[in-house]
C-alpha cells in the first residue's frame, strides 16, 4: 500500500511536519483553513520562520484549503492549536473542527495522529468519538489513533 500523507494545520508545528513528510512522500497534502496562509506558502513565504523559502518552493507538497483533497489519505497528522481561555482551560474547538474534518474524509485502515498540547485522554475520549460519529468507522477496528 502506498502511503498518502495529510497534515492538517500549518502553523509552527504542522508546517515543518508537512515539509519533513514531503521529502519522503511525494504529494503530501498540507491543509489549512486559512486561504491567506496557503497562498503565502505556495509563494514560498513562511511567516512563522520555521521553514525556509527554498525548502517550500522545492517541496512536492500540495498546499490546499480544499477538504476534498484529504480524501484517500492513509496517514493524518492533526496539528491545530489548543488555545486556553481566561480560566486557563483548554479550548478544544479547533480540535473538534479538525476531528469533524477527519471524520468526513477518513477511510478504513487510516492512522490519525494528533499533535496538540492537550490533557491525557483527549485523543481517545474526545477526538476519536467525533471521527467515529461522522465517518461511521470504529476505532480501533477501522482506523488507528495516535498522539504525540
Backbone as ProteinMPNN parsed JSONL, in Angstrom:
{"seq_chain_A": "XXXXXXXXXXXXXXXXXXXXXXXXXXXXXXXXXXXXXXXXXXXXXXXXXXXXXXXXXXXXXXXXXXXXXXXXXXXXXXXXXXXXXXXXXXXXXXXXXXXXXXXXXXXXXXXXXXXXXXXXXXXXXXXXXXXXXXXXXXXXXXXXXXXX", "coords_chain_A": {"N_chain_A": [[0.834, -1.18, 0.0], [0.589, 2.185, -0.863], [1.591, 4.946, 0.949], [-0.3, 7.803, 1.747], [0.002, 10.966, 2.764], [-1.437, 13.356, 4.97], [-1.422, 16.528, 6.355], [-2.92, 18.451, 8.759], [-3.428, 21.7, 9.559], [-1.217, 24.238, 9.561], [0.701, 25.644, 11.111], [3.371, 26.679, 13.294], [4.07, 24.149, 14.129], [2.776, 22.207, 12.466], [3.579, 22.867, 9.788], [6.493, 22.371, 9.549], [6.348, 19.603, 9.993], [4.831, 18.755, 7.787], [6.613, 19.454, 5.713], [8.781, 17.78, 6.308], [7.588, 15.223, 5.942], [6.952, 15.564, 3.256], [9.398, 15.363, 1.992], [9.872, 12.694, 1.878], [7.515, 11.433, 1.119], [6.058, 11.946, -1.807], [3.8, 14.469, -2.976], [2.528, 15.052, -0.559], [-0.227, 16.095, 1.316], [-0.993, 19.261, 2.451], [-2.931, 20.898, 4.571], [-4.845, 23.766, 5.426], [-7.124, 25.98, 7.065], [-6.973, 28.614, 6.435], [-6.964, 30.662, 3.725], [-5.232, 32.712, 3.13], [-2.879, 31.913, 4.449], [-2.281, 29.552, 3.023], [-1.863, 30.607, 0.433], [0.403, 32.208, 0.915], [2.272, 30.206, 1.567], [2.354, 28.746, -0.817], [3.616, 30.638, -2.323], [6.085, 30.481, -1.283], [6.55, 31.629, 1.188], [6.964, 31.65, 4.612], [5.639, 32.863, 7.339], [6.062, 32.206, 9.969], [8.648, 31.542, 10.163], [9.714, 29.026, 10.422], [10.304, 27.313, 8.331], [12.389, 27.385, 5.527], [12.359, 29.435, 2.527], [13.375, 28.226, 0.19], [13.154, 25.489, 0.733], [10.364, 25.271, 0.804], [9.615, 25.988, -1.83], [10.872, 24.01, -3.298], [9.649, 21.742, -2.507], [7.427, 18.907, -2.796], [4.963, 19.259, -1.86], [1.438, 19.551, -1.604], [-0.322, 22.307, -1.167], [-3.319, 23.303, 0.343], [-6.743, 24.446, 0.779], [-8.852, 22.971, 0.305], [-11.03, 20.633, 1.316], [-11.723, 18.215, 0.11], [-9.406, 17.286, -1.023], [-8.172, 15.853, 0.925], [-9.267, 13.371, 1.011], [-8.719, 9.894, 0.766], [-6.307, 9.869, 2.021], [-3.917, 8.073, 3.925], [-2.603, 8.411, 6.246], [-2.913, 10.687, 8.739], [-1.886, 13.752, 10.152], [-2.765, 15.765, 12.702], [-2.388, 18.979, 13.506], [-3.307, 21.263, 15.107], [-3.969, 24.385, 16.847], [-4.271, 24.634, 20.447], [-5.751, 26.714, 22.151], [-5.995, 28.57, 25.277], [-8.563, 29.5, 27.606], [-9.782, 32.369, 29.528], [-9.732, 31.316, 32.043], [-7.683, 29.6, 31.955], [-8.26, 27.138, 30.92], [-8.242, 24.554, 28.468], [-9.252, 25.316, 25.146], [-11.092, 23.418, 23.207], [-12.19, 23.71, 20.718], [-10.809, 24.085, 18.143], [-9.711, 21.489, 17.872], [-12.035, 19.972, 17.824], [-13.234, 20.852, 15.423], [-11.246, 20.021, 13.61], [-11.311, 17.259, 14.041], [-13.884, 16.694, 13.153], [-13.543, 17.311, 10.464], [-11.628, 15.34, 9.72], [-13.244, 13.115, 10.17], [-15.011, 13.358, 8.04], [-13.483, 12.589, 5.855], [-11.866, 10.38, 6.355], [-10.753, 7.01, 5.838], [-11.18, 3.431, 5.925], [-8.628, 1.718, 7.659], [-6.894, 3.818, 7.976], [-4.533, 5.936, 9.732], [-4.639, 8.2, 12.372], [-3.076, 10.846, 13.779], [-2.704, 12.956, 16.517], [-1.195, 15.979, 17.107], [-0.96, 17.95, 19.431], [-1.197, 20.166, 22.196], [-2.616, 18.871, 24.792], [-4.631, 17.624, 27.522], [-4.258, 14.353, 29.102], [-6.072, 11.739, 27.531], [-7.704, 13.137, 25.76], [-7.431, 12.565, 22.995], [-8.471, 9.896, 22.648], [-10.906, 10.029, 24.064], [-12.275, 12.31, 23.283], [-11.623, 13.303, 20.602], [-11.551, 10.904, 19.003], [-14.24, 9.73, 19.27], [-15.716, 11.71, 17.883], [-14.718, 11.501, 15.277], [-15.516, 8.857, 14.764], [-18.356, 9.096, 14.908], [-18.975, 10.769, 12.723], [-17.755, 9.525, 10.511], [-18.67, 6.917, 10.56], [-17.035, 4.824, 10.963], [-15.176, 2.607, 13.167], [-13.083, 2.93, 15.944], [-10.8, 0.817, 17.588], [-10.918, -0.763, 15.368], [-11.401, -0.024, 12.658], [-9.875, 2.252, 12.116], [-6.83, 3.787, 13.251], [-5.728, 5.542, 16.171], [-3.481, 8.057, 17.309], [-1.122, 9.964, 19.266], [1.044, 12.708, 20.015]], "CA_chain_A": [[0.0, 0.0, 0.0], [1.317, 3.438, -0.905], [1.111, 5.893, 1.953], [-0.682, 9.155, 1.321], [0.078, 11.731, 3.997], [-2.15, 14.63, 5.054], [-1.165, 17.292, 7.573], [-3.987, 19.43, 8.953], [-2.936, 22.767, 10.43], [0.12, 24.554, 9.055], [1.378, 26.629, 11.944], [4.79, 26.426, 13.572], [4.265, 22.705, 14.31], [2.316, 21.452, 11.303], [4.334, 23.103, 8.556], [7.717, 21.563, 9.494], [5.968, 18.194, 9.873], [4.455, 18.55, 6.382], [7.829, 19.523, 4.895], [9.544, 16.547, 6.563], [6.913, 14.139, 5.229], [7.03, 15.843, 1.828], [10.7, 14.93, 1.475], [9.842, 11.233, 1.748], [6.275, 11.04, 0.455], [5.652, 12.958, -2.781], [2.403, 14.92, -2.982], [1.954, 15.177, 0.778], [-1.269, 17.12, 1.346], [-0.838, 20.189, 3.571], [-4.228, 21.581, 4.63], [-5.106, 24.778, 6.442], [-8.39, 26.663, 6.78], [-6.68, 29.991, 6.041], [-6.517, 30.831, 2.334], [-4.058, 33.6, 3.166], [-1.727, 31.083, 4.824], [-1.987, 28.656, 1.897], [-1.284, 31.413, -0.654], [1.771, 32.557, 1.313], [3.119, 29.015, 1.468], [2.536, 28.471, -2.25], [4.582, 31.637, -2.802], [7.364, 30.239, -0.627], [6.686, 32.501, 2.357], [6.517, 31.118, 5.902], [5.761, 33.964, 8.293], [6.496, 31.719, 11.283], [10.095, 31.407, 10.111], [10.106, 27.65, 10.73], [10.781, 26.629, 7.124], [12.975, 28.363, 4.61], [11.664, 29.591, 1.247], [13.87, 27.243, -0.773], [12.516, 24.202, 1.063], [8.959, 25.328, 0.392], [9.497, 26.011, -3.293], [11.377, 22.756, -3.86], [8.9, 20.597, -1.977], [6.345, 18.365, -3.626], [3.769, 19.375, -1.021], [0.256, 20.166, -2.189], [-0.941, 23.194, -0.181], [-4.72, 23.442, -0.038], [-7.842, 24.663, 1.722], [-9.919, 22.12, -0.224], [-11.213, 19.427, 2.137], [-11.807, 17.021, -0.738], [-8.042, 16.825, -1.309], [-7.751, 14.978, 2.022], [-9.816, 12.024, 0.788], [-7.747, 8.912, 0.312], [-5.098, 9.874, 2.853], [-3.777, 6.877, 4.769], [-1.973, 8.839, 7.496], [-3.229, 12.084, 9.031], [-1.311, 14.422, 11.315], [-3.577, 16.928, 13.048], [-1.528, 19.884, 14.279], [-4.045, 22.517, 15.282], [-3.689, 24.985, 18.151], [-5.162, 24.423, 21.587], [-5.653, 27.915, 22.983], [-6.628, 28.48, 26.594], [-9.479, 30.606, 27.877], [-9.347, 33.246, 30.622], [-9.548, 30.482, 33.236], [-6.563, 28.721, 31.618], [-8.775, 25.836, 30.485], [-8.043, 24.421, 27.021], [-10.369, 25.485, 24.228], [-10.986, 22.278, 22.297], [-12.917, 23.979, 19.469], [-10.034, 23.732, 16.945], [-9.613, 20.021, 17.793], [-13.354, 19.477, 17.425], [-13.382, 21.108, 13.984], [-10.31, 19.154, 12.882], [-11.817, 15.886, 14.151], [-15.021, 16.616, 12.237], [-12.968, 17.277, 9.116], [-11.072, 13.997, 9.512], [-14.386, 12.21, 10.076], [-15.603, 13.475, 6.7], [-12.614, 12.095, 4.781], [-11.077, 9.209, 6.76], [-11.188, 5.726, 5.289], [-10.78, 2.251, 6.687], [-7.201, 1.428, 7.661], [-6.1, 5.037, 8.16], [-3.961, 6.284, 11.034], [-4.848, 9.616, 12.667], [-2.224, 11.231, 14.904], [-2.923, 14.321, 16.991], [-0.011, 16.671, 17.62], [-1.543, 19.128, 20.046], [-0.969, 20.18, 23.634], [-3.88, 18.63, 25.487], [-4.527, 16.754, 28.687], [-4.399, 12.927, 28.77], [-7.402, 11.219, 27.238], [-8.439, 13.915, 24.759], [-7.429, 11.88, 21.698], [-9.396, 8.752, 22.626], [-12.21, 10.313, 24.664], [-12.914, 13.469, 22.658], [-11.43, 13.329, 19.143], [-11.941, 9.623, 18.41], [-15.689, 9.601, 19.107], [-16.199, 12.622, 16.836], [-14.371, 10.864, 13.998], [-16.405, 7.697, 14.62], [-19.732, 9.523, 14.655], [-19.12, 11.339, 11.381], [-17.3, 8.594, 9.465], [-19.316, 5.607, 10.635], [-15.988, 3.833, 11.239], [-14.963, 2.357, 14.596], [-11.713, 2.817, 16.464], [-9.583, 0.684, 16.803], [-11.101, -1.774, 14.321], [-11.376, 0.523, 11.299], [-8.803, 3.245, 11.999], [-5.995, 3.884, 14.453], [-5.489, 6.873, 16.724], [-2.211, 8.252, 17.997], [-0.875, 11.333, 19.725], [2.435, 12.94, 20.407]], "C_chain_A": [[0.884, 1.25, 0.0], [0.721, 4.391, 0.117], [0.78, 7.223, 1.302], [-0.851, 9.974, 2.588], [-0.733, 13.015, 3.885], [-1.828, 15.274, 6.397], [-2.208, 18.398, 7.642], [-3.524, 20.448, 9.987], [-1.487, 23.061, 10.099], [0.763, 25.715, 9.803], [2.816, 26.224, 12.182], [5.088, 24.962, 13.865], [3.941, 21.962, 13.016], [3.139, 21.642, 10.046], [5.646, 22.324, 8.512], [7.437, 20.063, 9.376], [5.618, 17.885, 8.418], [5.685, 18.541, 5.48], [8.659, 18.253, 5.073], [8.909, 15.362, 5.842], [7.044, 14.321, 3.723], [8.347, 15.438, 1.193], [10.725, 13.431, 1.19], [8.642, 10.762, 0.929], [5.838, 12.146, -0.504], [4.152, 13.248, -2.682], [1.748, 14.832, -1.611], [0.955, 16.332, 0.748], [-1.089, 17.957, 2.607], [-2.06, 21.101, 3.583], [-4.247, 22.622, 5.738], [-6.405, 25.475, 6.072], [-8.174, 28.089, 6.279], [-6.159, 30.059, 4.603], [-5.286, 31.722, 2.268], [-2.793, 32.791, 3.457], [-1.311, 30.193, 3.651], [-1.336, 29.429, 0.751], [0.144, 31.831, -0.338], [2.71, 31.369, 1.115], [3.362, 28.625, 0.014], [3.555, 29.422, -2.871], [5.946, 31.487, -2.139], [7.612, 31.092, 0.598], [6.118, 31.805, 3.591], [6.722, 32.195, 6.952], [6.134, 33.506, 9.691], [8.013, 31.57, 11.335], [10.606, 30.006, 10.402], [10.734, 26.933, 9.538], [11.285, 27.674, 6.142], [12.326, 28.304, 3.228], [12.099, 28.562, 0.217], [13.233, 25.888, -0.526], [11.071, 24.177, 0.602], [8.819, 25.23, -1.12], [9.935, 24.705, -3.935], [10.577, 21.539, -3.407], [7.837, 20.139, -2.971], [5.029, 18.397, -2.856], [2.651, 20.045, -1.811], [-0.409, 20.982, -1.084], [-2.374, 23.463, -0.601], [-5.619, 23.834, 1.133], [-9.029, 23.775, 1.334], [-9.983, 20.803, 0.551], [-11.193, 18.147, 1.305], [-10.429, 16.444, -1.061], [-7.535, 15.857, -0.239], [-8.257, 13.549, 1.851], [-8.743, 11.098, 0.255], [-6.45, 8.921, 1.095], [-5.098, 8.632, 3.735], [-3.2, 7.218, 6.137], [-2.223, 10.329, 7.669], [-2.424, 12.552, 10.233], [-2.146, 15.674, 11.534], [-2.758, 17.8, 13.989], [-2.204, 21.248, 14.389], [-3.77, 23.08, 16.672], [-4.701, 24.564, 19.214], [-5.023, 25.648, 22.492], [-6.272, 27.675, 24.359], [-7.523, 29.695, 26.796], [-8.98, 31.422, 29.072], [-9.136, 32.495, 31.93], [-8.427, 29.466, 33.055], [-7.01, 27.287, 31.297], [-8.591, 25.739, 28.974], [-9.345, 24.601, 26.247], [-10.22, 24.405, 23.163], [-11.689, 22.502, 20.958], [-12.083, 23.671, 18.221], [-9.879, 22.216, 16.771], [-10.931, 19.412, 17.348], [-13.542, 19.655, 15.919], [-12.473, 20.205, 13.157], [-10.781, 17.703, 12.909], [-13.017, 15.686, 13.236], [-14.532, 16.525, 10.793], [-12.406, 15.896, 8.801], [-12.207, 12.995, 9.35], [-15.041, 12.219, 8.703], [-14.788, 12.76, 5.628], [-11.859, 10.809, 5.103], [-11.639, 7.934, 6.128], [-10.625, 4.591, 6.136], [-9.276, 2.003, 6.537], [-6.311, 2.634, 7.909], [-5.585, 5.152, 9.592], [-4.136, 7.789, 11.202], [-4.057, 9.956, 13.923], [-2.477, 12.697, 15.242], [-1.651, 14.85, 17.62], [-0.505, 17.996, 18.18], [-1.328, 19.037, 21.549], [-2.306, 20.071, 24.355], [-3.646, 17.706, 26.675], [-4.75, 15.296, 28.283], [-5.857, 12.536, 28.546], [-8.143, 11.948, 26.137], [-8.518, 13.178, 23.424], [-8.484, 10.782, 21.661], [-10.795, 9.094, 23.128], [-12.969, 11.457, 24.003], [-12.83, 13.394, 21.132], [-11.927, 12.054, 18.463], [-13.437, 9.468, 18.223], [-16.282, 10.533, 18.045], [-15.928, 12.014, 15.459], [-15.292, 9.675, 13.741], [-17.811, 8.118, 14.212], [-19.919, 10.006, 13.217], [-18.783, 10.332, 10.287], [-18.096, 7.3, 9.415], [-18.319, 4.484, 10.868], [-15.812, 3.696, 12.745], [-13.484, 2.221, 14.908], [-11.727, 1.739, 17.544], [-9.721, -0.274, 15.622], [-10.911, -1.232, 12.908], [-10.279, 1.563, 11.067], [-8.06, 3.316, 13.324], [-5.851, 5.344, 14.868], [-4.121, 6.911, 17.381], [-2.089, 9.695, 18.431], [0.594, 11.478, 20.061], [2.536, 14.241, 21.165]], "O_chain_A": [[1.824, 1.346, 0.788], [-0.489, 4.615, 0.151], [1.494, 7.698, 0.42], [-1.744, 9.707, 3.393], [-0.724, 13.681, 2.85], [-1.947, 14.639, 7.445], [-2.361, 19.182, 6.706], [-3.261, 20.105, 11.139], [-0.616, 22.223, 10.332], [1.297, 26.645, 9.198], [3.412, 25.511, 11.374], [6.253, 24.564, 13.85], [4.752, 21.174, 12.531], [3.375, 20.684, 9.31], [5.904, 21.658, 7.509], [8.196, 19.336, 8.735], [6.057, 16.871, 7.875], [5.786, 17.709, 4.579], [9.182, 17.711, 4.099], [9.611, 14.579, 5.201], [7.226, 13.348, 2.992], [8.409, 15.197, -0.012], [11.505, 12.96, 0.362], [8.741, 9.815, 0.149], [5.307, 13.169, -0.07], [3.354, 12.373, -2.346], [0.549, 14.569, -1.508], [1.248, 17.407, 0.225], [-1.037, 17.415, 3.711], [-2.209, 21.966, 2.721], [-3.738, 22.397, 6.836], [-6.752, 25.554, 4.893], [-9.101, 28.704, 5.752], [-5.066, 29.581, 4.301], [-4.401, 31.506, 1.44], [-1.769, 32.962, 2.796], [-0.127, 30.096, 3.329], [-0.363, 28.959, 0.162], [1.005, 31.812, -1.217], [3.803, 31.512, 0.566], [4.468, 28.217, -0.342], [4.262, 29.068, -3.814], [6.857, 32.271, -2.4], [8.759, 31.265, 1.01], [4.949, 31.42, 3.619], [7.844, 32.419, 7.407], [6.491, 34.334, 10.528], [8.597, 31.482, 12.415], [11.805, 29.815, 10.607], [11.584, 26.059, 9.705], [10.665, 28.722, 5.96], [11.811, 27.266, 2.812], [11.272, 28.073, -0.553], [12.818, 25.212, -1.468], [10.604, 23.171, 0.069], [7.993, 24.469, -1.625], [9.432, 24.331, -4.994], [10.812, 20.428, -3.881], [7.416, 20.884, -3.856], [4.098, 17.653, -3.166], [2.883, 20.978, -2.58], [-0.997, 20.414, -0.164], [-2.634, 23.81, -1.753], [-5.306, 23.593, 2.299], [-10.084, 23.829, 1.966], [-9.088, 19.966, 0.442], [-10.698, 17.115, 1.759], [-10.302, 15.251, -1.339], [-6.575, 15.122, -0.472], [-7.737, 12.623, 2.474], [-7.951, 11.479, -0.608], [-5.581, 8.08, 0.866], [-6.14, 8.198, 4.225], [-3.29, 6.424, 7.073], [-1.796, 11.137, 6.845], [-2.295, 11.828, 11.22], [-2.226, 16.538, 10.662], [-2.469, 17.413, 15.121], [-1.733, 22.243, 13.839], [-3.382, 22.34, 17.576], [-5.832, 24.189, 18.908], [-4.278, 25.627, 23.471], [-6.985, 26.693, 24.569], [-7.283, 30.767, 26.241], [-7.878, 31.188, 29.567], [-8.441, 32.98, 32.823], [-8.238, 28.582, 33.89], [-6.222, 26.346, 31.395], [-8.764, 26.733, 28.268], [-10.397, 24.102, 26.645], [-9.327, 24.473, 22.319], [-11.773, 21.58, 20.146], [-12.606, 23.042, 17.301], [-9.911, 21.716, 15.647], [-10.948, 18.448, 16.583], [-13.955, 18.726, 15.224], [-12.886, 19.683, 12.121], [-10.663, 16.995, 11.91], [-13.157, 14.634, 12.613], [-15.059, 15.744, 10.0], [-12.675, 15.344, 7.735], [-12.142, 12.119, 8.487], [-15.568, 11.2, 8.256], [-15.336, 12.364, 4.6], [-11.269, 10.206, 4.206], [-12.845, 7.806, 5.917], [-9.718, 4.78, 6.947], [-8.728, 2.07, 5.437], [-5.096, 2.487, 8.039], [-6.123, 4.553, 10.523], [-3.824, 8.562, 10.297], [-4.329, 9.425, 15.0], [-2.466, 13.563, 14.366], [-1.099, 14.252, 18.544], [-0.476, 19.025, 17.505], [-1.285, 17.941, 22.107], [-3.031, 21.055, 24.504], [-2.587, 17.09, 26.804], [-5.357, 15.024, 27.247], [-6.75, 12.954, 29.283], [-9.13, 11.424, 25.62], [-9.571, 13.172, 22.787], [-9.304, 10.741, 20.743], [-11.774, 8.507, 22.665], [-14.186, 11.557, 24.154], [-13.854, 13.42, 20.45], [-12.642, 12.119, 17.464], [-13.881, 9.111, 17.132], [-17.252, 10.17, 17.38], [-16.797, 12.013, 14.588], [-15.791, 9.503, 12.629], [-18.386, 7.559, 13.279], [-20.917, 9.679, 12.575], [-19.449, 10.29, 9.253], [-18.192, 6.659, 8.368], [-18.706, 3.32, 10.962], [-16.243, 4.559, 13.508], [-12.743, 1.503, 14.236], [-12.635, 1.759, 18.374], [-8.734, -0.563, 14.946], [-10.327, -1.902, 12.057], [-9.81, 1.73, 9.941], [-8.589, 2.955, 14.375], [-5.852, 6.251, 14.036], [-3.661, 5.915, 17.94], [-2.868, 10.549, 18.007], [1.289, 10.504, 20.35], [3.626, 14.625, 21.588]]}, "name": "protein", "num_of_chains": 1, "seq": "XXXXXXXXXXXXXXXXXXXXXXXXXXXXXXXXXXXXXXXXXXXXXXXXXXXXXXXXXXXXXXXXXXXXXXXXXXXXXXXXXXXXXXXXXXXXXXXXXXXXXXXXXXXXXXXXXXXXXXXXXXXXXXXXXXXXXXXXXXXXXXXXXXXX"}
